[in-house]
């Protein structure tokens, strides 16, 4: 539950940062606004990379186990390919 909360909060921060960059991009075309746009996009990229690393480590260590459609399809494929011991 904590991992899902962290991921949701990170996604919200990414969307807010993207909205901030869009606002500064559309608002004015001065040097100061351009710098704010670059900072907001840099923050978004950094946060996205950290989120990817966090999720990758959580899945790799077994702290978080995916339970979506892709995981179910993967398990069905593993069951079909296992040799039966008769």
SVG drawing of the C-alpha trace seen along z (x, -y; Angstrom):
<svg xmlns="http://www.w3.org/2000/svg" viewBox="-6 -39 23 79">
<polyline fill="none" stroke="black" stroke-width="0.4" points="0.0,0.0 2.9,-2.4 4.5,-1.7 1.3,-2.4 0.9,-5.7 4.5,-6.7 3.9,-6.0 0.6,-7.9 2.2,-10.9 5.1,-10.8 2.7,-10.8 0.8,-13.7 4.0,-15.7 5.1,-14.8 1.8,-16.1 2.0,-19.3 5.5,-19.9 4.4,-19.3 1.5,-21.8 3.9,-24.3 6.2,-24.1 3.3,-24.4 2.1,-27.5 5.5,-29.2 5.9,-28.2 2.6,-29.7 2.5,-32.7 5.4,-34.8 8.5,-34.3 11.1,-36.1 14.4,-34.7 13.2,-34.3 10.1,-32.3 12.2,-30.1 14.5,-29.3 11.5,-28.4 10.2,-26.1 13.6,-24.3 13.7,-23.9 10.2,-22.5 11.0,-20.0 14.3,-19.0 12.5,-18.3 9.9,-16.2 12.5,-14.2 14.5,-13.6 11.4,-12.6 10.3,-10.2 13.7,-8.5 13.7,-8.2 10.2,-6.7 11.3,-4.2 14.3,-3.1 12.1,-2.9 9.5,-0.7 12.2,1.5 14.0,2.1 10.6,2.8 9.7,5.4 13.2,6.9 13.4,7.4 9.9,8.8 8.6,5.9 5.9,5.2 4.4,8.0 2.6,6.9 -1.0,8.3 -2.3,6.8 -3.3,8.3 0.3,8.7 1.3,10.6 -1.6,13.0 -0.8,13.6 2.9,14.3 1.9,16.8 -0.4,18.6 2.4,18.9 4.7,20.3 2.2,22.9 1.7,24.0 5.5,24.3 6.3,26.3 6.8,30.0 4.4,32.2 5.8,34.9 3.8,38.0"/>
</svg>
